[in-house]
Structures are given as C-alpha cells and as structure tokens.
Amino acid sequence: MGPGILVPVLIVLVVVPVVFWWARSRLKASGDAGPADAPDPSIRLTSNALRGLPAPPWRVVHEIAADKLGGVEHVLVGPAGIFALRTSMEPLPAPAAGTPDAHAIGRAAIVRGALDDALRRCAMSSTSLVTVHWGVNPAGSPAAVDLLPGSVAVDGRAIATWADAAPTAGLTPAQVDLAWQTVVVAIGRPDPLA
C-alpha cells in the first residue's frame, strides 16, 4: 500500500469515529433534561384554573418558559386588561397597610417589563402583576387582595370569581385578540390567528 491510500484509510479508521464520538457526546450533553429544567408543578395548577375561564372574552397564554418573558408564567388577556401571572404555593398575604413601598412597586413593574416590551408591538401595556396563591387560606378569605398599585394576589381556587369581578379596562374583543396574538408570537409560538 502506498501513501496515497494510507491517508484515506487512517481518516476513515481514526478521524471519523472520533468526530462521531465527539458529536454524540455534545448532543447527549445538550439533550439531557435534568430536574432543574423541568417546569414547577405548581404552574400546572394555575394553568388548569385558567382553562376554566370563558374564551372569549378571556384569552390565555399558558405555561410560558422562564427565559421568554422574564419569569412570567402565564398571560391573561380580557376586558379587564392584560395580566402577567406568577404562581405561589403560599397563602394569600394580608393587604399592605399604609403607604406602598416604592421598591415593591418597582419590582412588580420589573417582572412585567418583558411582557410590556412585547406588548409595545401593538401599542399596549400590561395592567397588573397577578400572583396566584395556592396555599391554604382561612375560611372567608377574599378571592383577591390588592397588594400595591400594579400588583394583585389572587386565591387560585377563586380565579374565576376574581376575573368576573375585575373592573373592565375597556379592551374591545379585537384588542384582546391582538394583545393575545402579540404575546403568543413574541414568545416564539405559531401565530394563533393566522
């Protein structure tokens, strides 16, 4: 065998298996979904509760990945406005007493920031950050507690009651659909109205 045939044989016998081994190890490392990548099961509680809302007038973007809207798990759009939702396994907190803390108001606005960035495409903004609480509440607890301007705590078992009682923000059905469509497309899902 001459050197002209020796080089291709070495490539086939050594280089190709090494490249396949390296590619396989890279794919395996990127494809493993560990427990940290799994969504929090409490998010599914909120998602299931939101499925009970009538559509229309309500539109919901369910179970949004943490890297899409800065930690907003669901978006609820309806005549009462556009709400960024997060889930908590704690009971409903007590209403804030006295003057609201500017830092707390700012934190709620920061959480809604990525949603507001997406809604700028249709010249709208979010109404409020809603934290859906699934902890055990005492009998007779309200369906919702206004914590701060732009932040509401809602009992997950009473989300339909809260939605029915929410004051209307004057969004027309066309605006509700436009905001819903904008959020869905902004997080990389297919256009639901196309």
C-alpha positions in Angstrom: 0.0 0.0 0.0 1.3 3.4 -0.9 0.9 6.7 0.9 -1.9 7.7 -1.4 -4.2 5.0 0.1 -2.8 5.1 3.6 -4.1 8.7 4.4 -7.8 8.0 3.5 -7.7 4.7 5.4 -6.4 6.5 8.5 -9.1 9.1 8.2 -11.8 6.5 8.0 -10.4 4.4 10.8 -9.4 7.2 13.3 -10.8 10.6 12.5 -14.4 9.6 11.6 -15.0 7.6 14.8 -13.5 10.4 16.9 -15.8 13.0 15.2 -18.9 10.8 15.7 -17.9 10.2 19.4 -17.5 14.0 20.0 -20.7 14.9 18.2 -22.7 12.2 20.1 -21.3 13.4 23.5 -22.2 17.1 22.6 -25.8 16.1 21.6 -26.2 13.9 24.7 -25.0 16.7 27.0 -27.4 19.3 25.5 -30.3 16.9 25.3 -30.3 15.8 29.0 -33.2 17.5 30.8 -32.4 17.4 34.5 -34.7 18.2 37.3 -33.7 21.9 37.2 -35.1 22.1 33.6 -38.5 20.6 34.5 -41.3 23.2 35.0 -42.6 23.7 38.5 -45.7 21.5 39.0 -47.5 24.4 40.7 -47.5 26.2 37.4 -49.8 23.5 36.1 -52.3 24.3 38.9 -52.6 27.8 37.6 -52.8 26.7 34.0 -55.7 24.3 34.8 -57.6 27.0 36.7 -57.2 29.4 33.8 -58.7 26.9 31.4 -62.0 27.3 33.3 -62.3 30.9 32.2 -64.7 31.5 29.3 -63.0 32.2 25.9 -64.0 34.7 24.7 -63.8 37.2 26.4 -60.7 35.8 28.1 -57.6 34.7 26.2 -54.7 32.9 28.0 -51.1 32.2 27.0 -50.3 29.1 29.1 -47.1 27.9 30.7 -44.5 30.3 29.3 -40.9 29.2 29.5 -38.9 31.1 32.2 -36.5 32.6 29.6 -39.3 34.1 27.4 -40.9 36.8 29.5 -38.6 37.2 32.4 -40.4 34.8 34.8 -44.0 35.5 33.8 -45.6 32.0 33.7 -49.0 32.9 32.1 -50.5 35.9 30.4 -54.3 36.5 30.8 -55.9 39.0 28.4 -59.5 40.1 28.7 -61.9 43.0 29.0 -60.3 43.8 32.4 -56.8 44.2 31.0 -53.6 42.3 30.3 -52.2 40.5 33.4 -48.8 38.9 33.9 -49.3 35.8 36.2 -47.0 34.0 38.5 -47.7 31.1 40.9 -47.1 30.8 44.6 -47.7 27.9 47.0 -48.1 30.4 49.9 -51.5 31.5 51.3 -52.9 34.9 50.4 -50.9 37.7 52.0 -52.6 40.4 54.0 -53.3 43.7 52.3 -50.5 46.2 52.5 -51.0 48.8 55.3 -50.0 52.4 54.9 -48.1 53.9 52.0 -46.9 51.4 49.5 -43.2 50.8 49.2 -41.7 52.3 46.0 -39.3 49.4 45.8 -42.0 46.8 45.8 -44.0 48.7 43.2 -40.8 48.8 41.1 -40.1 45.1 41.5 -43.6 44.3 40.2 -43.1 46.6 37.2 -39.7 44.9 36.5 -41.4 41.5 36.5 -43.9 42.8 34.0 -41.2 44.5 31.9 -40.6 41.8 29.4 -44.3 41.5 28.8 -44.6 45.2 28.3 -41.7 45.1 25.8 -43.6 42.5 23.8 -46.9 44.5 24.0 -45.2 47.6 22.7 -45.6 46.0 19.2 -49.3 46.5 19.4 -49.1 49.8 21.4 -50.4 48.3 24.7 -49.0 47.6 28.1 -49.9 45.2 31.0 -52.4 46.1 33.6 -51.0 44.3 36.7 -48.9 41.5 38.0 -51.1 38.8 39.5 -49.6 36.3 41.9 -51.9 33.2 42.1 -51.7 31.7 45.6 -52.4 28.0 46.2 -51.7 27.9 49.9 -54.5 27.1 52.4 -56.4 30.2 53.3 -58.7 30.7 56.3 -62.5 30.3 55.7 -64.0 33.5 54.4 -60.8 34.8 52.8 -61.3 37.1 49.8 -60.8 36.0 46.3 -58.2 38.6 45.8 -56.1 41.2 47.7 -54.8 44.4 46.1 -51.2 44.5 47.4 -49.8 47.5 45.6 -50.6 49.6 42.6 -50.0 47.1 39.8 -49.8 44.0 42.0 -52.7 41.7 43.0 -52.7 38.4 44.9 -55.5 36.0 43.9 -56.6 32.8 45.5 -56.1 30.1 42.8 -59.3 28.4 43.7 -61.2 31.6 43.1 -59.6 32.8 39.9 -62.9 32.7 38.0 -64.6 34.8 40.7 -61.8 37.4 40.6 -61.9 37.5 36.8 -65.7 38.0 36.8 -65.4 40.8 39.4 -62.4 42.6 37.8 -63.3 46.1 36.6 -63.3 46.5 32.9 -60.3 48.3 31.3 -62.3 49.0 28.2 -60.4 46.5 25.9 -62.6 45.6 22.9 -62.7 42.0 21.7 -60.4 43.0 18.8 -57.8 44.5 21.2 -58.0 41.4 23.4 -57.3 39.2 20.4 -54.5 41.5 19.2 -52.7 41.5 22.6 -53.1 37.7 22.9 -51.7 37.2 19.4 -48.8 39.6 20.0 -47.7 37.8 23.2 -48.0 34.3 21.6 -45.9 35.4 18.6 -43.4 37.2 20.9 -42.6 34.1 22.8 -41.9 32.1 19.6 -45.1 30.1 19.3 -47.1 30.0 16.0 -49.5 32.8 15.3 -52.9 31.6 16.6 -54.9 33.8 14.3 -53.0 33.2 11.1 
